[in-house]
Amino acid sequence: MQYARTCTLVILGLLAIGCCAAAHAAEAGEKLRVGISPFAPFVMFTDKGPEGAAIDAWHLLARKLGVESEFVECKNIAEKLEKLQAGAIDVAIGGISITEEREKHFDFTNSQFHTGLDILVRKGRDRPFLNLVSSLFSQEKIPILLGLLILVFLAGHVVWLAERSTDRQETTFSRTYFPGVFEGMYWALVTASTIGYGDKVPHRWTGRIVAALVIIISLPLFGFFIAQLSSDLTMQQLRSSIHGPEDLPGKRVAVVHGSTSAEYVRQFGAFVSAYDRVDGCYDALLTGTVHAVVSDAPNLLYYVKNQGKGRVAVVGKLFAPQDYAIAVRQGSPLRKQINLALVTLAETSEAKGIRAKWFGN
């Protein structure tokens, strides 16, 4: 019920701004400039144009009042607020959090939506072995793995050819190709990995030279390969250790540039990777570039339900509570008019219809 009421207030806030903006635009004789930036499910940029709960609410308002308006697309909330302050847009809508710093530069309406931040991580944390095997055969590691196998294959043949004709009784390699060559490859493998059990040892100088070359060539290659696997295992452990904001310090976290989540994560001691759009954050998480994404809960939940289902999950509880409101320039008369309109538009059928479309019942 609380979620439904807050969603209704969001729609009402967007409808209310239209009532005030209509008079403002009519007096100026110009289109009302409405700043928007990606914030699902309120604002989403598609091939057909902007869509979402906020967009539907604005179109409904324009039809009812006969007001001409235009959307001004922005990359993120930071650019949207910059344009509002510079006068390039008249009002900014769509998931704008009220903060003490922003209050110094803008006027906000009464709160329409109470929410907070949340954390998004990759799924599969309960299958570390399968994830490690999958990482072993990733596109980046296949060339290294093939190089090791080729080295073992060639070294096994060379050492067998060098040792097979020895007359010494203590020779450790069979004189026939099978299983002699497999014994040679086994020796090359344990030598490359520096294990060296000692059950297979070359006795001729040619065999020992081959052993030295195998060690010199294989050690850096084998070491690099093991380091890559260790890095992947560490990434999995780090992902599995994130259960809430207290686990963020020391982790690589993706945020949207200029958002409240960016400010919070920096203060918490995490390594911040800022992206212009939240889609960049999701891509970074799926490719393993970052350990988690921190953003507004409604946006993360919408992504999990519609795009990231089965691949990502939201963990922990809401933290860093915040309120959304409509932003206008300081001193704008729109603020008082919007707050009055919020009361008159409460529980309208139009607002309920938009809420049902985007948030259900």
C-alpha positions as CSV (number, residue, x, y, z in Angstrom):
1,M,0.0,0.0,0.0
2,Q,2.8,2.4,0.9
3,Y,4.5,1.7,-2.4
4,A,1.3,2.3,-4.3
5,R,0.7,5.6,-2.5
6,T,4.2,6.8,-3.2
7,C,3.9,5.8,-6.9
8,T,0.6,7.8,-7.1
9,L,2.3,10.8,-5.6
10,V,5.0,10.6,-8.2
11,I,2.4,10.7,-11.0
12,L,0.5,13.4,-9.2
13,G,3.7,15.5,-8.9
14,L,4.3,15.2,-12.7
15,L,0.7,16.2,-13.4
16,A,0.8,19.1,-11.0
17,I,3.8,20.6,-12.6
18,G,1.8,20.7,-15.9
19,C,-0.9,22.9,-14.3
20,C,1.7,25.5,-13.3
21,A,3.8,25.2,-16.4
22,A,0.8,25.7,-18.6
23,A,0.2,29.2,-17.3
24,H,4.0,30.0,-17.4
25,A,4.3,28.8,-21.0
26,A,1.2,30.6,-22.1
27,E,2.5,33.9,-20.7
28,A,5.9,33.4,-22.4
29,G,4.3,32.3,-25.6
30,E,6.9,29.5,-25.9
31,K,7.0,25.8,-25.5
32,L,7.7,24.5,-22.0
33,R,11.1,22.9,-21.8
34,V,11.0,19.7,-19.7
35,G,14.4,18.2,-18.8
36,I,14.6,14.4,-18.7
37,S,17.3,11.8,-18.3
38,P,17.3,8.0,-18.3
39,F,15.7,6.6,-15.1
40,A,13.6,3.5,-15.6
41,P,10.7,3.0,-15.2
42,F,10.0,6.8,-15.1
43,V,12.0,7.9,-18.1
44,M,13.5,5.6,-20.8
45,F,14.9,6.5,-24.2
46,T,13.7,4.2,-27.0
47,D,13.7,4.2,-30.8
48,K,10.1,5.5,-30.7
49,G,11.1,8.3,-28.4
50,P,11.0,8.8,-24.6
51,E,8.8,6.4,-22.7
52,G,7.9,5.7,-19.1
53,A,5.6,6.7,-16.3
54,A,6.8,10.3,-16.2
55,I,6.5,10.6,-20.0
56,D,2.9,9.2,-20.0
57,A,2.0,11.6,-17.2
58,W,3.3,14.5,-19.1
59,H,1.6,13.6,-22.4
60,L,-1.7,13.3,-20.4
61,L,-1.2,16.7,-18.9
62,A,-0.4,18.3,-22.2
63,R,-3.5,16.9,-23.9
64,K,-5.8,18.0,-21.1
65,L,-4.4,21.6,-20.9
66,G,-3.6,22.0,-24.6
67,V,-0.1,23.1,-23.7
68,E,2.8,22.7,-26.1
69,S,6.0,21.4,-24.5
70,E,9.1,19.7,-25.6
71,F,11.4,17.2,-23.9
72,V,15.1,18.1,-23.6
73,E,17.1,14.9,-23.4
74,C,20.1,14.8,-21.0
75,K,22.7,12.1,-20.4
76,N,22.3,12.0,-16.7
77,I,21.0,13.9,-13.7
78,A,24.1,16.0,-13.5
79,E,23.6,17.4,-17.0
80,K,19.9,17.9,-16.4
81,L,20.5,20.0,-13.3
82,E,23.3,22.0,-15.1
83,K,20.8,22.9,-17.8
84,L,18.2,23.8,-15.3
85,Q,20.5,26.1,-13.5
86,A,21.7,27.7,-16.8
87,G,18.1,28.3,-17.9
88,A,18.3,25.8,-20.8
89,I,15.2,24.0,-19.4
90,D,12.3,25.2,-17.3
91,V,11.8,22.2,-15.1
92,A,13.5,18.9,-14.3
93,I,11.6,15.7,-13.7
94,G,12.3,12.0,-13.2
95,G,13.9,10.7,-10.0
96,I,15.6,13.8,-8.6
97,S,16.7,13.3,-5.0
98,I,16.5,16.2,-2.6
99,T,19.9,16.8,-1.0
100,E,21.4,19.6,1.1
101,E,23.9,20.5,-1.6
102,R,21.2,20.7,-4.3
103,E,19.0,22.8,-2.1
104,K,21.6,25.5,-2.3
105,H,21.1,25.8,-6.1
106,F,17.5,24.8,-6.8
107,D,14.0,24.9,-5.4
108,F,12.2,21.6,-4.8
109,T,8.6,20.7,-4.5
110,N,7.3,18.6,-1.6
111,S,8.5,15.1,-1.7
112,Q,6.6,12.7,-4.0
113,F,8.5,9.5,-3.6
114,H,10.4,8.0,-0.6
115,T,13.0,5.5,-1.5
116,G,16.8,4.8,-1.0
117,L,19.8,3.2,-2.6
118,D,20.4,-0.5,-3.2
119,I,23.2,-2.8,-4.4
120,L,23.2,-4.9,-7.5
121,V,25.6,-7.9,-7.9
122,R,26.0,-10.7,-10.4
123,K,24.3,-14.0,-9.7
124,G,26.1,-17.4,-9.6
125,R,27.8,-16.7,-6.3
126,D,26.6,-20.1,-5.0
127,R,28.5,-22.0,-7.8
128,P,32.1,-20.9,-7.5
129,F,33.6,-24.1,-9.0
130,L,31.4,-23.9,-12.1
131,N,32.2,-20.2,-12.4
132,L,35.9,-20.9,-12.2
133,V,35.7,-23.7,-14.8
134,S,33.8,-21.3,-17.1
135,S,36.5,-18.7,-16.5
136,L,39.2,-21.2,-17.4
137,F,37.8,-21.6,-20.9
138,S,37.0,-17.9,-21.5
139,Q,38.0,-16.2,-24.7
140,E,41.0,-14.4,-23.1
141,K,42.5,-17.5,-21.5
142,I,42.0,-20.0,-24.4
143,P,45.2,-18.8,-26.2
144,I,47.3,-19.2,-23.1
145,L,45.9,-22.6,-22.4
146,L,46.5,-23.7,-25.9
147,G,50.1,-22.4,-25.7
148,L,50.7,-24.5,-22.6
149,L,49.3,-27.6,-24.2
150,I,51.4,-27.2,-27.3
151,L,54.5,-26.6,-25.2
152,V,53.8,-29.8,-23.2
153,F,53.2,-31.8,-26.4
154,L,56.4,-30.7,-28.2
155,A,58.6,-30.9,-25.1
156,G,57.2,-34.4,-24.4
157,H,58.2,-35.6,-27.8
158,V,61.6,-34.0,-27.7
159,V,62.6,-35.4,-24.3
160,W,61.4,-38.8,-25.3
161,L,63.4,-38.7,-28.5
162,A,66.4,-37.7,-26.5
163,E,66.1,-40.3,-23.8
164,R,64.6,-43.3,-25.6
165,S,67.9,-44.6,-27.1
166,T,69.8,-44.5,-23.8
167,D,71.6,-47.7,-22.8
168,R,71.4,-46.9,-19.2
169,Q,69.4,-49.3,-17.2
170,E,68.0,-46.6,-15.0
171,T,66.2,-44.8,-17.9
172,T,62.7,-43.7,-16.9
173,F,61.2,-43.4,-20.4
174,S,59.8,-46.3,-22.3
175,R,61.6,-46.9,-25.6
176,T,58.4,-47.5,-27.6
177,Y,56.3,-44.5,-28.9
178,F,53.4,-45.6,-26.8
179,P,53.5,-45.1,-23.8
180,G,56.9,-43.4,-24.1
181,V,55.6,-40.1,-25.6
182,F,52.9,-39.9,-22.9
183,E,55.6,-40.3,-20.2
184,G,57.5,-37.5,-21.9
185,M,54.4,-35.2,-21.9
186,Y,53.7,-36.1,-18.2
187,W,57.3,-35.1,-17.4
188,A,57.0,-31.8,-19.3
189,L,53.7,-31.0,-17.5
190,V,55.1,-31.5,-14.0
191,T,58.3,-29.7,-15.0
192,A,56.4,-26.7,-16.3
193,S,54.3,-26.5,-13.2
194,T,57.5,-26.7,-11.0
195,I,56.0,-29.7,-9.2
196,G,58.8,-32.2,-10.4
197,Y,57.9,-35.5,-8.7
198,G,61.3,-37.0,-9.7
199,D,59.9,-40.2,-11.0
200,K,60.7,-39.1,-14.6
201,V,64.2,-37.6,-15.0
202,P,66.2,-37.1,-18.2
203,H,69.7,-38.6,-17.9
204,R,71.3,-37.4,-21.2
205,W,72.6,-33.9,-21.6
206,T,70.3,-33.4,-24.5
207,G,67.3,-34.3,-22.3
208,R,68.6,-32.0,-19.5
209,I,68.9,-29.1,-22.0
210,V,65.3,-29.7,-23.1
211,A,64.3,-29.6,-19.4
212,A,66.1,-26.3,-18.9
213,L,64.4,-24.8,-22.0
214,V,61.0,-26.1,-20.9
215,I,61.5,-24.4,-17.5
216,I,62.6,-21.1,-18.9
217,I,59.8,-20.9,-21.5
218,S,57.0,-22.3,-19.5
219,L,57.5,-20.7,-16.1
220,P,56.4,-17.1,-17.2
221,L,53.5,-18.6,-19.3
222,F,52.3,-20.9,-16.5
223,G,52.7,-18.2,-13.9
224,F,50.6,-15.8,-15.9
225,F,47.9,-18.4,-16.4
226,I,47.7,-19.2,-12.7
227,A,47.6,-15.5,-11.9
228,Q,44.6,-15.0,-14.2
229,L,42.8,-17.9,-12.5
230,S,43.6,-16.5,-9.1
231,S,42.3,-13.1,-10.1
232,D,39.0,-14.7,-11.2
233,L,38.7,-16.6,-8.0
234,T,39.3,-13.4,-6.0
235,M,36.6,-11.6,-8.0
236,Q,34.1,-14.4,-7.2
237,Q,35.0,-14.2,-3.5
238,L,34.6,-10.4,-3.5
239,R,31.2,-10.7,-5.2
240,S,30.1,-13.3,-2.7
241,S,31.1,-11.1,0.2
242,I,28.8,-8.2,-0.7
243,H,25.6,-8.4,1.3
244,G,25.1,-4.7,2.2
245,P,26.7,-1.3,2.3
246,E,29.1,-2.3,5.1
247,D,30.8,-4.6,2.5
248,L,31.5,-1.9,-0.1
249,P,34.8,-0.5,1.3
250,G,37.6,-1.7,-0.9
251,K,35.3,-2.9,-3.7
252,R,35.0,-1.5,-7.2
253,V,31.6,-0.1,-7.5
254,A,29.8,1.4,-10.6
255,V,27.7,4.5,-10.2
256,V,26.1,7.1,-12.4
257,H,28.1,10.3,-12.7
258,G,26.6,13.1,-10.6
259,S,24.1,10.9,-8.7
260,T,23.6,10.7,-5.0
261,S,24.9,7.1,-5.1
262,A,28.3,8.4,-6.4
263,E,28.6,10.8,-3.4
264,Y,27.6,8.1,-0.9
265,V,29.9,5.4,-2.3
266,R,32.9,7.7,-2.3
267,Q,32.3,8.6,1.4
268,F,32.0,4.9,2.2
269,G,35.5,4.1,1.0
270,A,34.8,2.1,-2.2
271,F,36.7,2.5,-5.5
272,V,34.2,4.4,-7.7
273,S,33.8,3.8,-11.5
274,A,31.4,6.6,-12.7
275,Y,29.5,6.2,-16.0
276,D,27.3,8.7,-17.9
277,R,24.3,6.3,-18.0
278,V,23.2,3.5,-15.7
279,D,23.4,1.1,-18.7
280,G,27.2,1.5,-18.6
281,C,27.1,0.4,-14.9
282,Y,25.2,-2.8,-15.8
283,D,27.6,-3.6,-18.6
284,A,30.5,-3.2,-16.3
285,L,29.0,-5.5,-13.8
286,L,28.1,-8.2,-16.3
287,T,31.7,-8.2,-17.7
288,G,33.3,-8.4,-14.3
289,T,34.8,-4.9,-14.5
290,V,33.2,-4.0,-11.2
291,H,32.0,-5.9,-8.2
292,A,28.7,-4.2,-7.7
293,V,26.4,-1.4,-8.9
294,V,24.9,1.1,-6.4
295,S,22.0,3.1,-7.6
296,D,18.4,4.1,-6.7
297,A,16.3,1.1,-5.8
298,P,13.4,1.6,-8.3
299,N,15.9,1.7,-11.2
300,L,17.8,-1.5,-10.1
301,L,14.6,-3.4,-9.4
302,Y,13.2,-2.5,-12.8
303,Y,16.4,-3.8,-14.5
304,V,16.4,-7.0,-12.6
305,K,12.8,-7.7,-13.6
306,N,13.0,-6.8,-17.3
307,Q,16.6,-7.2,-18.4
308,G,18.9,-8.8,-15.9
309,K,16.6,-11.6,-14.7
310,G,18.7,-14.7,-13.9
311,R,22.0,-12.8,-14.2
312,V,21.9,-10.2,-11.4
313,A,20.2,-9.8,-8.1
314,V,19.6,-7.0,-5.6
315,V,21.2,-7.7,-2.2
316,G,20.7,-6.3,1.3
317,K,18.1,-3.7,2.4
318,L,17.5,-0.1,1.3
319,F,20.0,2.3,2.7
320,A,20.8,6.0,2.4
321,P,17.1,7.0,2.4
322,Q,16.1,9.8,0.0
323,D,13.1,11.6,-1.4
324,Y,12.3,12.5,-5.0
325,A,10.9,15.8,-6.0
326,I,10.5,18.1,-9.0
327,A,13.3,20.7,-9.4
328,V,12.9,24.3,-10.6
329,R,15.2,27.3,-10.6
330,Q,15.6,29.2,-7.3
331,G,12.9,31.8,-6.8
332,S,10.6,30.3,-9.4
333,P,6.9,30.8,-8.7
334,L,6.2,27.3,-10.0
335,R,7.2,25.7,-6.6
336,K,4.2,27.1,-4.7
337,Q,1.8,26.4,-7.5
338,I,3.0,22.8,-7.8
339,N,2.6,22.1,-4.1
340,L,-1.0,23.5,-4.2
341,A,-1.8,21.3,-7.3
342,L,-0.6,18.2,-5.5
343,V,-3.5,18.5,-3.2
344,T,-6.2,19.0,-5.9
345,L,-4.9,16.2,-8.1
346,A,-4.8,13.5,-5.4
347,E,-6.3,10.1,-6.3
348,T,-7.4,11.2,-9.9
349,S,-8.3,8.4,-12.2
350,E,-5.7,9.5,-14.7
351,A,-2.9,9.1,-12.1
352,K,-4.2,5.7,-11.1
353,G,-4.2,4.5,-14.7
354,I,-0.6,5.4,-15.3
355,R,0.4,3.9,-12.0
356,A,-1.3,0.6,-12.9
357,K,0.4,0.5,-16.2
358,W,3.9,0.9,-14.9
359,F,3.8,-0.4,-11.4
360,G,0.8,-2.7,-11.3
361,N,-1.7,-2.8,-8.5
